[in-house]
Amino acid sequence: MMKKRKIAMVANQVKMDEEDSRDVSYWLKQPASARLAEVVRLRREYHLRVDGVFPDRIEKKVSRRKL
């Protein structure tokens, strides 16, 4: 006996040149708090993969160049 799916399986085909513009429009529609939360999640994921440790603070780096 097959159970009925609760979530429909959906797939959208997108051309490669449209993909970036769709990503940008999606993130522009999100509130600032959601965008910031995603940046923090990506930072945490990156540091845990590379260093194995997530830093407590962000290191401040400033580089100046002469004009």
N, C-alpha and C positions, 0 to 999 in steps of 0.2 A: 504494500500500500504506500503510495507516494504522498508526502505531506505537501501542502501548498506553501510556497515561499512567502515569507513575511516581507522580504525586501526584494523588489524587482531588480533583475540584472540589467544594467544600462551601460552602453558603451557609446561614446561619441568619437567620430573620426574628425581630426583637426589637421589642417595643413600645417607644415612646419613653420611657414612664415607668419601664420596667424597665432601660433602658440604664445609667443612673447607678448603680443598685444592683449591676448585674453588673460594672461597672468597678471599683467599690469592693471587691467581694468578690474579684475577680481580683487586685488589687494587694495586698490583705491576705494573700493566699495566697503571694505572692512573698517571698523572703528580703530582709532589709534591704539587703544589698549590691546586689541587682538593682534595688530601688526607688531607691536612691541613684544608681546608674549611669544610670538613666533620667532622673533630675532633672538630672544633669550633662550628659547628651546634649541634653536640651531647652534648657538654658541656653546651651550652645554653639551650637545651631542658631539660637536667638533672636538672640544677639549677632552672629553672623556675618551674619544677614539684615539686622539693623538698622544695626549699626555697621561691619560688614565685618571686625571684629577681635574676637577673644575675649580678655577681660581676663586678666592673669596672676593677679590677686588679686580677692577679693570685697571691695568697699568696705563698711566697717562704718558703718551708719547707726542712730542711736538717737534716738528722739523721746520726750520725757517730757511728760506733761501733769499739771497740778495737779488734785488731787481736791477 
